[in-house]
Amino acid sequence: MTRSHRAGVDIDRLQPLHHRLQRDYIDSGRIAGCQWLVARRGEVVVRHTLGLSDVERGQPMRDDTLMRIYSMTKPITSLALMMLYEEGHFGLNDPVHAVIPSWREQRVWVQGRGETMQTRPPRRPVTFRQLLNHSAGLTYGGALLDAGAEPDPVDEAYAAADINTRNGDSLATLVDKLGRVPLRYEPGEAWCYSLATDVCGWLVQQISGVPFERFLHERIFAPLGMKDTGFTVPAAEADRLAACYRHDAVLGRVLADDPATSPWLRTPALHSGGGGLISTLDDYHRFCKMLRRGGELDGERLIGPRTLELMHVNHLPGDVDLTQRAIDRFGETPQQGVGFGLGFATTLSGARAGVPGAGDFYWGGLASTLFWVDPREDLVAIFLTQLIPSRTYDFRTLFKSVVYGALID
């Protein structure tokens, strides 16, 4: 074995990824900077920190730069709820209204919009499985309209009720409002990326009797040694927070969140289980290492391996892919050849998805972050940058094509 081979990876064959990120994305000004890591068989094969964390102040990206991971919060929240599942607090097919009584009166959209909207009672109540699986009938509401999605009557109802995670409402108020707007479809009969994982955070709090943010710290972050992960950046660490940028079709990269005035410097009114966490590359790698090891890291077991496997297999009815179930509004994954479990997407067919990695599980975040864990190849990969929206550039295909091409045994 030559020095360029490590853990069955030809490191030289990862160089095109390094060069593409530097030349085509950082030097060209598409992104300010990034970090990425590939680990196999428990060994970090490559780890790079490139570019700037704050273009306006000329701050270089650091190994410990704090990043908004947005929807990469969702797998953490889902794991927290499933830890309570393992303690016997609920079954996956149990109705959620056992914990949220106001949801007993939910309605399903039939037709029309606004004052002429027609609804009916659902044929079956929303279950824990459906919330974890984004098949409960919820949507992302007005956020989708703000992102330029085609107008949808239920999204408009969310906007009219001011349903979002950044308006100053508490988590309890958000959940109450969601119970009073119609479901987009009959629970369990479709898939739509949604605020469901924020509701999962509320369920964690209600079932455990512990504030959601404290549960995550005490039961996940502290045991795993994720010392920099949380919903607020401490004042003493503010200089480590990256700037976040937005892609504009005319202007290119523009500043979206200045780290000097960022809302992440203040304690939020609502701790969003769907997208509220700040983390670092090292911290999220520790989370991924726990996933790779079947729920345990350094002697701390968070969840059993069989429960974790249950989370990352496909739960879409009929074992179909997202193209056959999804209401195509928004998501952090392509749909062809991809299924969805309990907090994770999974590649069902590399041929249909157009990338290797069948059997992996993964997700991404609004600011173009991504990770995946591949149990068959004993592989972990993480990419962090800060550019909204995540669909601006197809980093996942770039990463998968190069990383899997570098595996030699």
Summary of the structure (lengths in Angstrom):
residues: 409
radius of gyration: 20.6
end to end distance: 11.7
largest distance: 70.4
contacts: 1433
relative contact order: 0.17
helix: 36%
strand: 21%
